[in-house]
Amino acid sequence: MEGVLWYVLTGTRGGKNRVRIIRALDDRPRNANQLAEDLDLDYKTVRHHLDVLMDNDVVAKSGDDYGAVYLPTERTRKHWQTIETICEEVD
């Protein structure tokens, strides 16, 4: 999982936005529209990053379609120190 986190959060162009999304979701679960508004990002951009994060088991969706909220997975929570290290490097 550590390798996945490093790749998804630092090895690609969207890594900084994914870090911002994970930090926001750590604060509280949110839907894509709330994330877009809170992070001042385009809705489609947020959806793309959420899809990447879900494909890599970093975040999970709770609920259906538009109103679904996202939150970090248990697997991600177990490796939270790695995310903290990545966040320090990205900042």
C-alpha positions in Angstrom: 0.0 0.0 0.0 2.9 2.4 0.7 4.1 2.1 -2.9 0.6 2.8 -4.2 0.3 5.9 -2.0 3.6 7.3 -3.1 2.7 6.7 -6.7 -0.8 8.1 -6.6 0.1 11.1 -4.5 3.6 12.0 -5.9 4.3 10.0 -9.0 1.7 11.7 -11.2 0.7 15.2 -12.2 -2.5 15.2 -10.1 -0.7 14.2 -6.9 -1.0 17.6 -5.2 -4.7 17.8 -5.7 -5.1 14.2 -4.5 -3.3 15.1 -1.4 -5.6 18.1 -0.9 -8.6 15.8 -1.4 -7.4 13.2 1.1 -6.7 15.9 3.7 -10.2 17.3 3.2 -11.7 13.8 3.5 -9.7 13.2 6.7 -11.3 16.3 8.2 -14.8 15.0 7.3 -16.5 12.9 4.6 -17.8 15.0 1.7 -19.4 14.5 -1.7 -17.6 15.5 -5.0 -19.5 18.8 -5.2 -18.5 19.8 -1.7 -14.9 19.0 -2.4 -14.9 21.0 -5.6 -16.3 24.0 -3.8 -14.2 23.7 -0.6 -10.9 23.2 -2.6 -11.8 25.6 -5.4 -11.4 22.9 -8.1 -13.5 22.0 -11.1 -16.1 19.3 -10.4 -14.9 17.1 -13.2 -11.4 17.4 -11.9 -12.5 16.3 -8.5 -14.4 13.4 -10.0 -11.4 12.2 -11.9 -9.2 12.3 -8.8 -11.8 10.5 -6.7 -12.0 7.8 -9.4 -8.2 7.4 -9.3 -8.2 7.3 -5.5 -11.0 4.7 -5.5 -9.4 2.5 -8.1 -6.3 2.4 -5.9 -8.3 1.7 -2.7 -7.3 5.0 -1.1 -10.9 6.3 -0.7 -14.3 4.6 -0.6 -17.7 5.9 -1.6 -20.7 5.7 0.7 -24.1 6.3 -0.9 -25.3 6.6 -4.4 -24.3 8.8 -7.4 -24.5 12.5 -6.9 -25.0 12.5 -3.1 -22.3 9.9 -2.4 -19.8 10.9 0.2 -16.1 9.8 0.1 -13.9 8.9 3.0 -10.4 7.3 3.4 -10.5 3.5 3.5 -9.4 1.4 6.5 -6.4 0.4 4.5 -5.5 4.0 4.0 -6.0 4.7 7.7 -3.6 1.9 8.6 -0.9 3.7 6.5 -1.7 7.2 7.6 1.9 7.9 8.7 2.9 7.4 5.1 0.3 9.9 4.0 1.6 12.4 6.6 5.2 11.9 5.3 3.9 12.5 1.7 2.0 15.6 2.7 5.2 17.1 4.3 7.1 16.4 1.1 4.4 17.8 -1.2 4.1 21.0 0.9 
